[in-house]
Amino acid sequence: MVSSSTHTLTLISPPDDVNTVHALLETVWADAAHVSPTDRFSFETALIELASNVLRHADTGCGVTCGLRLEVSEDRIDGRLNDTGAMVTELLLATDRPVDLSVDADVALAGVLATREMPDVLCESGRGMALIHALVDELDYVRDNDVNHWHIVRTLRS
Amino acid sequence: MQFTVTDQGDGIAVVHIAGRLNMVTAPRLREVVAASVAAGQNRVAVDLSDVDFIDFSGLGALIGGLKATRQAGGDLRIAAPNEQVRLVLQLINMERVLTAYPAASSAFHG
């Protein structure tokens, strides 16, 4: 029987960056010997991609403060990232995917999140959401009171 | 993150990277490849044997380097990626574009 472990982090950028998230993950994996390398690599890649996108696109010049909570249980890894950055439409535009901004942002995001298509192989950017989708089983987004709430879950395969 | 560039002659440069290749360090890789191409070394072998982790910023830098070297008549090849790097390459069907060689020193020979 594997007991659950929970890890939290407050990330203030600048000066924090994605390496701060990597450092937290090192402590997470140290407590989670039952997580296979494939599950570990997959979740870490998805989380770092999410954090990178938030840090890159949500900062409107005042920096970004993120709260990160990771929970590892017997059969899944659950990550919640909350940030005070800009509305997610900036992130949507950053996906290089056409987004109809005349519709509600949550509706527009739902359309993007539902898409798993990868951009052209030689495209240097714009794969973020598609990559995260391919690596986790759940990807949810809600904006509430000027805070973006991201939630990703990977079910452990082995 | 450390970058070491070795001139192998015949227009070949080996770029050895140690650490994580992410949004923090990817710009440095772009600079290193651009400098190699500018110096006439348009065949670049990127040694990933000591790269612990790569994200899409890092992959973007590799793809940018691939374009830059090919535009100069050369190529960019990667060597010795770990399991995480191979996983990401597989996810985006990049393996057929960025073929992994066993060792950087032989990426353009044999």
Interface residues (C-beta under 8 A of the other chain):
Chain A: D17 V18 N19 H22 P37 T38 F41 S42 E44 T45 I48 E49 S52 L55 R56 M118 V121 L122 C123 E124 S125 R127 G128 L131 A134 L135
Chain B: R20 N22 M23 V24 F53 D55 F56 S57 G60 I63 G64 L66 K67 E83 Q84 L87 V88 L91 I92 N93 M94 R96 V97
